[in-house]
Amino acid sequence: MKIAITGKGGSGKTTIAGALIRGLAEAGHTVVAVDADPNPNLGISIGLPRDSVETMEPILNALLASGHTHNDPTPDPDDLLARYGLGAPNGIVLIATGKIERPSDACLCCGSHNTTRQFFGSLPSDHRTVVADLEAGLNDLMWARPGPDDTVLVVAEPSAKSVEVARRACRLAESMGVQKILGIANRSNGPDDVARLAEILGVEVVPVVEDPAVERADHLGVAPFDTESGSPAMLAVAALVERLVKA
């Protein structure tokens, strides 16, 4: 199973992704967590210390440092996972596709997007679950190119801008042939928020309620799955995990 998670910046996408990844792993899945943001933070949301996240080697940066060029053969994705993957709680392996560290004459964003496409698209998922937390916005969704057998989760909070980005993401995923698209109404304040989002997105929507416990965890820089697992938002994500596993 491959899952791509997208949404506007500030929608809570990475927090949802981290809790989902931990929940899938705790349910017995072998999980590869792909941080596709050039400013990677997914590791914190799955329970890794900030120092570990800061020192991990993203694929693109490591390959460039080793002298790899686009003329060289594309590395095997499992080899990349073995070389640059970072062990995380519940047996999760975290890997980042690229990280912007300093000004450069080259476009590291494009390189990171291309690395995301090659890695997410090529990594076999018949015996594991691959979850990609994409960069905010629509570019990474286009680059990752999820297919008909993949799942796209579109995260939005109630603001009009967040909902509009989510609507565009749903239409884009549909145009790429994705069959399983699910909206996540994050920080929802009740059924009206969920119904409004479902009408605009044109897909089924799962609510994740507004939850101060998650905000506390974010402020502390820890995974809410570890500190707030019984909170309403984390219980909603647990229900989403169960749904995805059954599907």
Backbone torsions as a table, in degrees:
resi	resn	phi	psi	omega
1	MET	NA	134.8	174.6
2	LYS	-120.9	133.4	-178.5
3	ILE	-127.3	126.4	174.7
4	ALA	-110.3	130.4	-176.8
5	ILE	-114.1	124.3	-174.7
6	THR	-133.4	167.7	178.9
7	GLY	157.5	171.8	179.4
8	LYS	-70.6	150.9	173.1
9	GLY	-57.7	137.0	-179.9
10	GLY	88.1	0.0	-178.8
11	SER	-80.4	-9.0	-176.0
12	GLY	89.8	17.9	-176.2
13	LYS	-57.2	-48.3	-175.7
14	THR	-69.7	-35.7	176.3
15	THR	-63.5	-44.1	177.0
16	ILE	-62.8	-44.3	-179.4
17	ALA	-59.7	-45.4	-178.8
18	GLY	-61.4	-45.3	179.6
19	ALA	-66.6	-38.3	178.3
20	LEU	-63.7	-44.3	179.7
21	ILE	-61.6	-45.7	179.1
22	ARG	-63.7	-40.5	-179.9
23	GLY	-64.6	-41.3	178.2
24	LEU	-63.4	-42.3	179.9
25	ALA	-65.8	-41.1	179.7
26	GLU	-67.1	-26.2	177.5
27	ALA	-79.1	0.5	175.4
28	GLY	105.1	2.5	179.1
29	HIS	-80.8	144.7	168.0
30	THR	-83.2	116.8	-169.1
31	VAL	-118.3	130.8	168.2
32	VAL	-105.7	120.5	179.9
33	ALA	-101.1	119.5	-177.7
34	VAL	-106.2	115.2	175.3
35	ASP	-92.7	105.6	-175.2
36	ALA	-96.4	5.9	-179.4
37	ASP	-84.6	131.2	175.9
38	PRO	-61.8	-12.2	171.5
39	ASN	-116.8	76.6	-168.1
40	PRO	-68.5	129.3	177.8
41	ASN	-137.2	1.9	-176.6
42	LEU	-59.0	-34.8	-177.8
43	GLY	-55.7	-38.2	179.4
44	ILE	-64.8	-39.3	-177.5
45	SER	-73.1	-15.2	175.3
46	ILE	-103.4	5.1	170.2
47	GLY	105.0	14.3	177.0
48	LEU	-89.4	148.4	175.0
49	PRO	-64.2	149.8	-178.9
50	ARG	-57.8	-37.2	-179.5
51	ASP	-61.3	-39.4	179.2
52	SER	-64.9	-40.2	179.5
53	VAL	-65.6	-40.3	-177.9
54	GLU	-67.6	-32.1	-174.3
55	THR	-94.4	-6.2	-179.0
56	MET	-68.5	149.7	-178.8
57	GLU	-97.0	108.4	174.1
58	PRO	-65.7	153.5	-175.1
59	ILE	-55.3	-54.3	-174.6
60	LEU	-60.2	-47.7	-177.8
61	ASN	-62.0	-41.2	-179.4
62	ALA	-66.7	-40.9	-179.7
63	LEU	-66.6	-42.4	178.4
64	LEU	-63.0	-40.5	179.9
65	ALA	-65.3	-27.7	-179.7
66	SER	-86.2	-1.5	178.8
67	GLY	93.2	6.8	-179.4
68	HIS	-66.9	139.0	176.4
69	THR	-126.0	170.8	-179.3
70	HIS	-68.8	-11.9	176.6
71	ASN	-80.9	-16.8	179.9
72	ASP	-79.0	156.9	177.1
73	PRO	-58.9	144.3	178.2
74	THR	-67.0	124.7	-179.0
75	PRO	-62.9	151.0	176.2
76	ASP	-67.1	131.7	-176.0
77	PRO	-62.4	-35.0	178.0
78	ASP	-68.4	-32.7	175.7
79	ASP	-66.7	-41.4	177.2
80	LEU	-62.4	-39.9	179.5
81	LEU	-63.8	-41.2	179.6
82	ALA	-67.6	-35.6	-176.1
83	ARG	-79.7	-38.1	-170.3
84	TYR	-120.1	-2.0	178.5
85	GLY	-71.4	147.1	-178.6
86	LEU	-117.3	126.8	179.4
87	GLY	-67.3	138.1	-178.0
88	ALA	-133.9	173.5	-178.6
89	PRO	-55.0	153.2	178.2
90	ASN	61.9	24.9	177.8
91	GLY	77.2	9.5	178.6
92	ILE	-67.3	142.8	170.8
93	VAL	-111.8	120.9	-179.8
94	LEU	-100.4	135.2	175.3
95	ILE	-140.2	141.9	177.7
96	ALA	-109.4	145.3	-178.0
97	THR	-87.1	-33.2	-179.8
98	GLY	-169.3	155.7	-177.6
99	LYS	-143.4	130.0	175.8
100	ILE	-83.6	117.8	-174.8
101	GLU	-113.6	-26.2	-176.6
102	ARG	-161.3	162.8	175.9
103	PRO	-59.0	145.3	-177.6
104	SER	-147.8	151.3	174.7
105	ASP	-72.5	-25.3	178.6
106	ALA	-88.6	163.2	179.0
107	CYS	-94.9	98.6	-179.5
108	LEU	-69.8	-26.2	177.3
109	CYS	-61.7	-48.3	179.4
110	CYS	-61.8	-42.2	178.7
111	GLY	-62.4	-39.4	178.6
112	SER	-65.8	-43.0	177.9
113	HIS	-60.2	-45.4	-178.2
114	ASN	-64.9	-38.4	177.4
115	THR	-64.2	-39.7	176.8
116	THR	-59.3	-46.2	-179.7
117	ARG	-60.0	-49.4	-175.5
118	GLN	-66.5	-40.8	-176.2
119	PHE	-75.5	-50.1	-178.6
120	PHE	-63.9	-39.5	-177.8
121	GLY	-73.2	-31.6	-172.4
122	SER	-97.5	-21.5	-176.1
123	LEU	-68.9	119.1	-179.9
124	PRO	-61.5	141.8	-177.8
125	SER	-127.0	18.1	-178.0
126	ASP	-70.5	-22.5	-178.2
127	HIS	-122.4	15.8	-179.5
128	ARG	-159.2	169.6	177.0
129	THR	-110.1	126.3	179.7
130	VAL	-108.1	120.3	-178.9
131	VAL	-119.2	120.3	-179.0
132	ALA	-108.5	119.9	171.5
133	ASP	-89.1	102.0	-173.3
134	LEU	-78.2	159.3	174.1
135	GLU	-60.3	146.1	-179.2
136	ALA	-57.8	145.5	-179.6
137	GLY	97.9	-160.4	-172.6
138	LEU	-106.4	-19.9	-174.4
139	ASN	-56.2	-48.0	-175.5
140	ASP	-67.2	-31.2	176.8
141	LEU	-63.8	-40.0	177.3
142	MET	-65.9	-40.3	-178.0
143	TRP	-72.1	-40.0	-178.1
144	ALA	-66.2	-31.4	178.0
145	ARG	49.9	62.0	173.4
146	PRO	-60.6	148.5	-175.6
147	GLY	-108.8	-173.9	-176.1
148	PRO	-58.6	-30.0	-178.2
149	ASP	-89.7	-3.3	-178.4
150	ASP	-92.0	167.2	176.9
151	THR	-114.9	135.4	174.4
152	VAL	-115.2	123.8	174.6
153	LEU	-104.6	124.2	-176.8
154	VAL	-110.0	113.2	-174.9
155	VAL	-96.9	133.2	176.1
156	ALA	-143.4	143.2	168.1
157	GLU	-101.5	173.9	-165.0
158	PRO	-67.5	-11.3	-175.7
159	SER	-64.5	150.7	-177.7
160	ALA	-60.2	-39.5	-179.1
161	LYS	-66.4	-42.0	179.6
162	SER	-64.9	-40.9	180.0
163	VAL	-65.8	-38.4	-179.7
164	GLU	-67.4	-40.6	175.6
165	VAL	-62.0	-40.8	179.1
166	ALA	-63.7	-40.4	178.5
167	ARG	-61.1	-45.3	179.1
168	ARG	-62.9	-38.9	179.7
169	ALA	-63.2	-40.2	179.1
170	CYS	-63.8	-44.0	-179.8
171	ARG	-65.9	-38.2	179.3
172	LEU	-65.4	-44.6	178.6
173	ALA	-61.5	-40.6	177.6
174	GLU	-62.2	-40.9	-179.1
175	SER	-66.2	-21.9	177.8
176	MET	-90.4	3.0	175.8
177	GLY	87.9	10.2	179.8
178	VAL	-67.6	130.1	-177.2
179	GLN	-94.1	-26.1	-175.3
180	LYS	-114.4	98.4	179.5
181	ILE	-122.0	127.9	-177.8
182	LEU	-131.1	130.6	176.0
183	GLY	-86.5	146.5	175.7
184	ILE	-119.4	112.1	177.8
185	ALA	-85.7	86.1	-176.9
186	ASN	-80.2	146.4	-178.2
187	ARG	56.8	33.8	-179.5
188	SER	-71.5	149.4	-178.8
189	ASN	-108.3	15.2	178.0
190	GLY	143.6	-178.8	-176.2
191	PRO	-58.6	-31.8	-178.7
192	ASP	-63.4	-41.1	177.1
193	ASP	-60.7	-43.8	-177.6
194	VAL	-66.8	-44.7	-179.0
195	ALA	-64.2	-41.2	179.2
196	ARG	-62.6	-45.0	-178.6
197	LEU	-65.7	-41.4	179.9
198	ALA	-62.5	-40.0	179.9
199	GLU	-65.0	-42.2	-177.3
200	ILE	-73.4	-41.6	-176.7
201	LEU	-77.6	-28.9	-177.7
202	GLY	73.0	21.4	176.5
203	VAL	-134.8	167.7	176.4
204	GLU	-67.8	143.4	-175.5
205	VAL	-124.9	135.8	177.1
206	VAL	-106.6	128.6	-179.9
207	PRO	-83.4	139.8	167.6
208	VAL	-127.4	109.1	-166.9
209	VAL	-69.9	157.4	170.9
210	GLU	-57.0	129.2	-171.2
211	ASP	-145.1	108.2	178.7
212	PRO	-58.7	-26.6	-179.6
213	ALA	-62.8	-39.2	178.1
214	VAL	-67.8	-39.6	177.7
215	GLU	-62.3	-39.2	177.4
216	ARG	-61.6	-44.6	179.8
217	ALA	-62.6	-42.1	179.2
218	ASP	-61.9	-41.3	179.7
219	HIS	-65.1	-32.1	-179.9
220	LEU	-84.5	-12.0	-178.8
221	GLY	72.9	35.6	179.1
222	VAL	-124.4	166.1	-179.5
223	ALA	-80.0	122.4	177.9
224	PRO	-61.8	-23.0	176.2
225	PHE	-60.7	-32.0	-179.4
226	ASP	-84.8	-39.5	-171.4
227	THR	-100.3	-21.1	-173.6
228	GLU	-135.0	38.8	-172.1
229	SER	-63.5	-24.2	179.8
230	GLY	-93.7	5.3	-178.6
231	SER	-74.5	159.0	-177.7
232	PRO	-55.8	-41.9	-178.7
233	ALA	-66.1	-43.0	-179.5
234	MET	-68.5	-33.0	175.4
235	LEU	-67.2	-35.0	176.5
236	ALA	-65.5	-40.2	177.5
237	VAL	-67.2	-36.9	176.8
238	ALA	-60.6	-38.3	177.1
239	ALA	-67.0	-35.7	176.8
240	LEU	-65.5	-40.6	177.0
241	VAL	-58.7	-48.1	-178.8
242	GLU	-59.6	-40.6	179.8
243	ARG	-64.0	-45.2	-178.8
244	LEU	-65.7	-39.3	179.7
245	VAL	-63.2	-44.6	179.4
246	LYS	-64.2	-39.0	-179.0
247	ALA	-67.3	NA	NA
